[in-house]
Amino acid sequence: MYKKSFGINGQIQFANEHEYYKLIGFLAKSDGSTSLVWEHNEEQGAWGSEGRIQIYRAILPNNVGRLSLSAGVGNIINRLNCNEFVQDIVRNHGFVMGVQQDKENVLETIPDEFKKDFEEGYNA
């Protein structure tokens, strides 16, 4: 569900709901641009699990919010670490871990007034 800011350190911030739903559309693409992962870092002695969005393309669509990206590894260009946002899109928008998302399942969760924003992100 829309909030202006996600994450303890504000890793994801939106100016408005249009940006939020455009990012949701972009993440629902299932074309290899992104993947959703839950890394169990505590198994390697780190602080704890992290919800991450892995990004495999260099250019992101405009107006999808302010994202605090960190460098990726290998073919991952950037990562977006934000447990709160990953939990939000899984719980409220039908996302699943991995590369493949069910567009129609996600689209059902989008209010009618923001479906155009979703489609803009999806087609970016």
TORSE-623200 format. One line per field, with one value per residue: z, x, y of N, C-alpha, C, O in turn. Coordinates in pm, 1 decimal, padded with zeros to 6 digits, m for minus. Layout:
N
nz	Z,...
nx	X,...
ny	Y,...
caz	Z,...
cax	X,...
cay	Y,...
cz	Z,...
cx	X,...
cy	Y,...
oz	Z,...
ox	X,...
oy	Y,...
end
This chain:
124
nz	00000.0,m00066.4,00056.1,00146.6,00205.0,00236.4,00436.3,00695.6,00666.8,00474.8,00214.1,m00016.6,m00168.6,m00246.6,m00444.4,m00488.7,m00532.3,m00796.1,m00878.0,m00712.6,m00810.3,m01070.8,m01035.5,m00928.9,m01156.9,m01328.6,m01188.4,m01218.8,m01469.3,m01561.5,m01754.7,m01724.8,m01633.6,m01361.9,m01040.1,m00752.5,m00433.7,m00128.0,00087.3,00302.2,00501.5,00762.5,00790.4,00711.8,00913.2,00917.6,00990.3,00945.8,00760.6,00428.6,00219.7,m00121.9,m00428.0,m00726.2,m00993.1,m01336.0,m01551.4,m01694.5,m01719.5,m01561.9,m01556.4,m01576.7,m01307.4,m01097.7,m00832.0,m00563.0,m00533.3,m00330.7,m00447.6,m00447.3,m00543.6,m00771.9,m00814.6,m01035.5,m01299.2,m01203.3,m01199.0,m01022.7,m00679.9,m00470.5,m00151.4,00071.1,00309.2,00404.4,00177.8,m00003.3,00142.6,00141.8,m00134.9,m00181.0,00009.5,m00041.6,m00316.9,m00463.3,m00551.8,m00606.8,m00498.4,m00709.7,m01072.1,m01237.5,m01252.6,m01200.9,m01405.5,m01435.9,m01190.5,m01018.1,m01126.8,m01057.5,m00800.1,m00814.9,m00777.3,m00981.2,m01064.1,m01083.6,m01269.0,m01522.0,m01459.3,m01362.2,m01602.1,m01755.7,m01620.7,m01651.7,m01926.5,m01970.1
nx	00083.4,00041.5,00284.6,00465.8,00733.2,00962.3,01138.3,01385.9,01584.1,01474.1,01496.4,01344.0,01154.9,00865.5,00716.6,00452.2,00147.2,00135.5,00401.6,00465.1,00287.9,00376.7,00634.1,00562.5,00442.6,00668.4,00826.5,00672.6,00718.9,00854.4,01050.1,01315.0,01436.8,01433.7,01454.3,01310.5,01428.7,01482.7,01724.8,01898.1,02093.1,02174.0,02252.4,02511.7,02635.8,02580.5,02386.7,02101.1,01814.2,01745.8,01529.2,01543.4,01559.5,01676.0,01844.2,01877.5,01925.6,02064.4,01937.6,01671.0,01312.4,01177.9,01051.7,00982.4,01011.0,01241.3,01520.1,01737.5,01997.1,02228.2,02548.5,02560.8,02641.1,02825.3,02609.1,02414.9,02321.9,02241.6,02127.0,01842.9,01783.0,01540.6,01353.8,01094.8,00956.9,00970.4,00825.8,00580.6,00501.4,00477.7,00283.6,00063.2,00034.6,00057.8,00307.5,00580.0,00871.1,01155.1,01205.7,00983.8,00664.6,00312.5,00137.6,m00140.5,m00244.2,m00112.1,m00203.9,m00473.3,m00469.3,m00433.0,m00558.7,m00819.9,m00777.5,m00502.1,m00411.5,m00321.1,m00072.0,00056.5,00064.8,00231.0,00476.3,00509.1,00540.3,00774.1
ny	m00117.4,00224.2,00448.9,00741.9,00701.1,00433.8,00199.8,00200.5,00389.9,00547.6,00436.0,00412.7,00653.1,00839.2,01093.1,01104.2,00909.1,00827.4,00782.1,00562.9,00357.9,00342.8,00241.0,m00009.1,m00121.4,m00133.6,m00320.2,m00545.5,m00648.6,m00891.1,m00944.9,m00991.4,m00763.6,m00711.3,m00876.1,m01029.9,m01095.7,m01272.5,m01253.3,m01459.6,m01353.3,m01384.2,m01641.1,m01644.8,m01516.1,m01245.7,m00944.6,m00985.6,m01113.6,m00990.8,m00812.6,m00780.6,m00600.6,m00688.9,m00543.0,m00553.5,m00389.5,m00091.7,00156.1,00306.8,00358.8,00694.3,00896.1,00709.9,00733.5,00813.1,00627.5,00446.4,00312.7,00040.0,m00090.2,m00362.6,m00715.5,m00919.8,m00997.6,m00835.3,m00510.0,m00304.4,m00291.6,m00281.1,m00240.9,m00308.3,m00410.5,m00346.7,m00244.2,m00459.7,m00651.6,m00517.2,m00515.7,m00786.4,m00872.4,m00697.3,m00665.2,m00897.5,m00993.6,m01225.8,m01405.6,m01396.6,m01381.4,m01390.2,m01250.7,m01235.5,m01055.8,m00995.2,m01073.0,m00894.2,m00653.0,m00657.8,m00561.3,m00294.0,00029.8,00168.2,00437.1,00451.9,00274.8,00349.8,00459.9,00230.5,00079.2,00246.0,00217.7,m00057.1,m00079.3,00054.6
caz	00000.0,m00083.1,00160.0,00087.2,00231.6,00282.9,00488.9,00814.4,00621.0,00360.0,00092.8,m00129.2,m00138.6,m00357.0,m00438.7,m00495.9,m00561.1,m00935.8,m00880.9,m00648.0,m00898.3,m01188.3,m00995.2,m00919.6,m01294.6,m01377.2,m01121.6,m01261.1,m01609.4,m01586.7,m01877.1,m01688.4,m01586.5,m01216.2,m00966.9,m00609.8,m00354.6,00016.5,00119.4,00443.0,00535.8,00897.9,00778.9,00693.7,01026.2,00904.5,01077.3,00929.0,00625.2,00356.0,00099.1,m00222.4,m00567.9,m00808.1,m01117.1,m01439.6,m01661.5,m01650.8,m01719.3,m01502.7,m01604.6,m01502.6,m01216.8,m01017.4,m00695.4,m00531.6,m00491.9,m00283.4,m00509.8,m00417.8,m00655.1,m00784.8,m00831.1,m01154.7,m01398.1,m01133.0,m01210.3,m00895.7,m00585.5,m00386.9,m00028.7,00153.3,00358.5,00417.4,00045.8,m00056.8,00214.0,00095.6,m00266.6,m00170.5,00086.2,m00091.7,m00462.0,m00528.0,m00602.9,m00554.7,m00512.6,m00838.6,m01189.2,m01298.1,m01178.6,m01271.0,m01429.2,m01410.9,m01045.5,m00961.2,m01177.8,m00980.5,m00672.7,m00843.6,m00790.2,m01118.5,m01096.5,m01100.0,m01366.5,m01629.0,m01406.4,m01362.4,m01741.1,m01797.1,m01564.3,m01711.9,m02065.2,m01976.1
cax	00000.0,00121.3,00339.2,00565.1,00869.1,00979.3,01269.6,01432.0,01662.9,01407.7,01560.7,01253.9,01067.3,00779.1,00656.3,00307.3,00102.8,00164.0,00535.6,00456.0,00225.4,00462.2,00739.0,00498.3,00431.1,00801.5,00871.6,00587.2,00747.9,00895.3,01129.7,01455.7,01488.1,01447.8,01409.1,01286.2,01492.6,01492.8,01855.3,01910.1,02230.7,02207.9,02314.8,02654.7,02683.0,02546.5,02281.6,01973.3,01761.8,01719.1,01449.4,01616.2,01521.3,01796.4,01815.2,01967.2,01939.2,02133.1,01850.5,01538.7,01215.5,01166.7,00937.9,00944.3,01051.8,01383.6,01562.1,01875.8,02052.5,02366.2,02610.8,02531.9,02752.0,02805.3,02519.6,02323.2,02378.5,02213.0,02036.1,01763.0,01761.0,01436.6,01262.3,00958.8,00895.7,00954.3,00711.8,00460.3,00455.2,00437.8,00157.9,m00046.7,00024.7,00066.9,00440.3,00644.7,01015.7,01204.4,01201.0,00850.6,00549.5,00185.3,00090.9,m00284.2,m00262.7,m00067.5,m00292.3,m00599.1,m00451.0,m00408.0,m00682.0,m00847.1,m00720.5,m00357.0,m00378.0,m00242.2,00064.4,00106.7,00094.4,00349.6,00593.0,00518.1,00585.2,00899.2
cay	00000.0,00345.5,00536.4,00832.2,00657.1,00296.2,00167.3,00272.9,00504.2,00609.6,00385.9,00436.0,00765.9,00876.9,01225.9,01086.8,00772.4,00795.4,00722.9,00430.5,00260.2,00326.2,00146.5,m00140.9,m00169.2,m00169.1,m00442.5,m00657.8,m00676.7,m01030.6,m00952.7,m01001.4,m00634.3,m00714.6,m00994.8,m01010.3,m01201.5,m01259.1,m01310.6,m01499.8,m01318.0,m01427.8,m01773.4,m01621.0,m01438.5,m01104.0,m00892.1,m01053.0,m01128.6,m00866.7,m00814.6,m00703.7,m00596.9,m00691.0,m00472.4,m00603.6,m00294.8,00029.4,00273.6,00285.3,00457.8,00820.7,00916.6,00592.6,00760.8,00826.5,00494.5,00437.8,00192.5,00003.2,m00160.8,m00504.2,m00808.1,m01001.3,m00936.9,m00745.3,m00375.6,m00236.3,m00357.1,m00192.5,m00316.0,m00246.6,m00514.0,m00296.3,m00233.4,m00595.6,m00708.7,m00448.6,m00559.0,m00927.1,m00881.3,m00615.2,m00656.5,m01028.1,m01028.3,m01345.1,m01401.1,m01442.4,m01294.8,m01396.7,m01199.3,m01252.5,m00919.6,m00981.1,m01083.5,m00766.7,m00547.5,m00662.5,m00490.7,m00153.1,00108.8,00210.4,00567.7,00442.2,00169.7,00411.9,00468.8,00093.8,00043.3,00323.4,00149.2,m00190.6,m00065.3,00133.0
cz	00000.0,00049.7,00089.7,00099.4,00285.6,00331.2,00605.5,00775.1,00499.2,00227.0,m00032.5,m00088.1,m00264.8,m00335.8,m00433.4,m00530.2,m00705.4,m00948.5,m00822.9,m00746.1,m01028.9,m01155.9,m00983.9,m01059.9,m01350.4,m01317.8,m01164.0,m01401.7,m01641.9,m01716.6,m01849.2,m01642.8,m01437.4,m01162.4,m00820.1,m00534.9,m00206.7,00054.3,00268.7,00488.2,00675.2,00897.6,00755.4,00804.5,01018.2,00991.5,01065.8,00783.4,00562.1,00234.4,m00003.1,m00357.1,m00644.3,m00944.3,m01219.8,m01559.7,m01609.0,m01637.2,m01665.7,m01558.9,m01518.6,m01410.5,m01148.2,m00872.2,m00683.4,m00467.7,m00449.5,m00332.4,m00460.3,m00535.2,m00653.3,m00798.9,m00954.0,m01254.5,m01334.7,m01133.7,m01080.2,m00808.3,m00508.7,m00265.2,00055.7,00192.0,00357.2,00281.3,m00015.2,00011.8,00166.5,m00038.3,m00267.8,m00103.1,00017.7,m00242.7,m00534.3,m00589.1,m00536.7,m00572.5,m00650.3,m00947.7,m01243.2,m01203.4,m01263.9,m01286.8,m01392.9,m01261.7,m00976.8,m01000.7,m01102.8,m00850.5,m00690.6,m00853.6,m00933.8,m01155.6,m01116.3,m01200.4,m01482.9,m01585.4,m01406.0,m01503.8,m01794.5,m01747.1,m01628.7,m01852.8,m02080.5,m02010.5
cx	00088.0,00157.3,00439.6,00706.9,00869.2,01122.3,01308.5,01507.6,01600.8,01466.9,01476.2,01158.7,00991.7,00725.4,00504.8,00274.8,00130.5,00301.7,00534.2,00400.6,00301.3,00576.5,00682.0,00486.0,00564.6,00848.0,00791.2,00619.9,00778.9,00973.9,01279.3,01516.5,01517.3,01414.6,01396.0,01349.5,01483.1,01620.9,01864.6,02054.5,02271.7,02273.4,02464.8,02710.9,02653.7,02425.7,02150.9,01932.6,01736.4,01633.4,01516.0,01546.6,01652.3,01760.5,01922.3,01978.9,01989.8,02039.8,01713.1,01442.1,01218.2,01045.5,00888.5,00987.1,01201.1,01427.9,01707.9,01934.8,02194.4,02418.2,02574.1,02659.4,02723.0,02715.5,02412.7,02387.0,02361.9,02125.2,01962.8,01723.9,01656.4,01334.0,01117.8,00888.0,00872.7,00836.2,00580.8,00412.7,00417.5,00300.8,00039.3,m00066.1,00052.8,00200.8,00490.4,00795.9,01053.9,01186.3,01059.1,00743.0,00424.9,00121.7,m00056.3,m00315.2,m00224.2,m00164.7,m00425.7,m00590.5,m00437.6,m00541.3,m00696.7,m00778.4,m00569.0,m00316.1,m00296.9,m00095.6,00130.7,00150.5,00215.4,00476.3,00615.6,00576.0,00714.6,01018.8
cy	00123.9,00411.3,00626.2,00778.8,00514.0,00277.7,00256.4,00399.3,00572.6,00566.0,00407.7,00547.6,00805.8,01018.0,01215.2,00941.1,00732.3,00728.8,00581.6,00327.4,00241.6,00229.0,00005.6,m00201.3,m00213.4,m00301.7,m00565.5,m00706.5,m00822.8,m01047.3,m00963.4,m00869.6,m00636.6,m00852.9,m00957.5,m01126.4,m01168.7,m01330.7,m01336.2,m01480.5,m01365.1,m01566.0,m01762.5,m01532.0,m01289.4,m01070.5,m00968.5,m01062.1,m00992.5,m00894.0,m00724.8,m00710.4,m00589.5,m00633.4,m00507.7,m00510.9,m00161.8,00149.0,00235.9,00388.7,00583.7,00816.0,00789.4,00610.3,00780.8,00695.5,00497.6,00306.6,00167.6,m00078.1,m00308.3,m00585.2,m00893.1,m00929.6,m00848.0,m00606.9,m00298.4,m00324.4,m00248.3,m00274.7,m00245.6,m00352.9,m00467.3,m00290.1,m00372.2,m00663.8,m00647.0,m00503.4,m00706.9,m00937.8,m00812.7,m00615.4,m00788.0,m01063.7,m01156.2,m01329.9,m01456.0,m01337.9,m01283.0,m01344.6,m01221.8,m01115.0,m00903.1,m00988.1,m00952.2,m00656.1,m00542.8,m00583.1,m00339.6,m00078.3,00161.3,00341.3,00565.9,00334.0,00225.3,00423.1,00332.1,00055.1,00118.7,00257.2,00014.6,m00182.2,00011.9,00046.8
oz	00059.8,00140.0,m00015.4,00014.8,00369.7,00273.9,00612.8,00841.2,00428.6,00137.2,m00142.4,00014.0,m00374.9,m00223.7,m00381.5,m00554.0,m00733.7,m01021.2,m00878.8,m00763.5,m01091.5,m01238.5,m01025.4,m01079.3,m01413.0,m01389.0,m01146.6,m01450.0,m01743.9,m01781.4,m01939.7,m01615.7,m01390.6,m01231.2,m00771.0,m00568.8,m00166.7,00053.8,00350.5,00510.2,00702.5,00993.1,00776.3,00791.3,01104.6,01058.0,01167.0,00694.0,00630.4,00156.4,00023.9,m00394.0,m00628.6,m01003.6,m01194.1,m01661.1,m01495.3,m01551.4,m01717.0,m01604.2,m01401.7,m01433.5,m01141.5,m00798.1,m00779.9,m00361.2,m00523.9,m00266.7,m00434.8,m00616.2,m00547.7,m00795.7,m00975.1,m01290.9,m01405.5,m01075.9,m01032.7,m00854.9,m00485.9,m00274.3,00106.3,00117.4,00313.7,00271.3,m00072.2,m00055.1,00152.5,m00053.2,m00347.8,m00154.3,00019.3,m00292.2,m00656.2,m00670.8,m00425.8,m00653.5,m00700.3,m00920.4,m01289.8,m01089.0,m01386.6,m01193.9,m01325.8,m01212.7,m00888.1,m00917.0,m01086.5,m00796.4,m00592.4,m00930.5,m00999.0,m01266.5,m01160.4,m01214.6,m01537.6,m01665.3,m01444.6,m01522.8,m01870.4,m01821.9,m01657.0,m01893.4,m02192.7,m02019.3
ox	00195.6,00075.1,00492.6,00791.6,00786.7,01215.9,01268.8,01496.7,01668.6,01485.9,01530.3,01090.6,01046.8,00693.0,00436.8,00364.6,00147.4,00316.7,00595.8,00459.8,00291.7,00611.9,00747.3,00515.6,00574.0,00902.8,00837.5,00554.0,00731.4,00965.4,01361.0,01636.4,01612.0,01354.4,01461.9,01326.6,01476.5,01626.5,01842.2,02128.0,02390.3,02341.6,02538.0,02820.9,02698.1,02369.8,02095.6,02007.6,01709.6,01660.1,01542.5,01484.6,01729.7,01659.1,02041.9,02036.9,01962.5,02061.5,01647.5,01484.7,01256.4,00950.2,00768.2,00998.0,01276.3,01379.3,01793.0,01923.6,02270.4,02340.5,02558.7,02770.2,02609.0,02741.5,02329.2,02493.9,02455.8,02059.2,02014.7,01642.3,01680.3,01240.3,01028.7,00771.0,00766.7,00754.8,00480.8,00294.6,00333.6,00211.8,m00072.1,m00169.9,00069.9,00208.1,00449.5,00841.6,00992.2,01155.8,01019.2,00732.2,00433.5,00059.5,m00092.7,m00402.8,m00295.2,m00203.5,m00484.2,m00693.0,m00431.7,m00628.4,m00597.7,m00726.8,m00511.6,m00197.2,m00212.1,m00005.2,00246.8,00260.9,00294.4,00572.9,00729.2,00652.9,00760.9,01130.7
oy	00125.9,00426.8,00590.2,00807.1,00478.1,00333.4,00372.7,00502.5,00647.4,00648.0,00419.8,00538.2,00806.0,01057.2,01303.7,00860.5,00613.7,00630.6,00491.0,00220.8,00136.0,00144.8,m00090.2,m00319.2,m00319.0,m00385.9,m00678.2,m00798.5,m00872.8,m01151.7,m00946.3,m00863.8,m00573.5,m00935.4,m00865.8,m01242.4,m01052.5,m01453.7,m01247.0,m01576.7,m01383.7,m01603.2,m01859.2,m01478.4,m01213.7,m01157.7,m01011.8,m01022.9,m00893.7,m00985.3,m00607.7,m00810.2,m00495.0,m00670.2,m00493.8,m00549.8,m00123.4,00234.7,00145.3,00495.0,00579.3,00741.6,00764.0,00512.6,00767.3,00657.6,00546.2,00203.2,00261.0,m00128.6,m00369.6,m00531.6,m00934.4,m00814.9,m00791.8,m00587.7,m00234.5,m00417.3,m00139.0,m00366.4,m00136.0,m00381.2,m00540.3,m00327.0,m00398.2,m00727.6,m00717.3,m00534.5,m00748.2,m01005.7,m00864.9,m00571.6,m00788.1,m01155.5,m01190.6,m01249.2,m01550.1,m01221.8,m01176.2,m01388.9,m01226.4,m01063.3,m00806.6,m00916.9,m00904.9,m00574.6,m00435.7,m00541.9,m00265.6,m00118.9,00194.4,00354.9,00665.5,00305.2,00154.8,00398.6,00318.5,00004.0,00062.6,00242.2,m00023.3,m00269.3,00032.9,00097.2
end
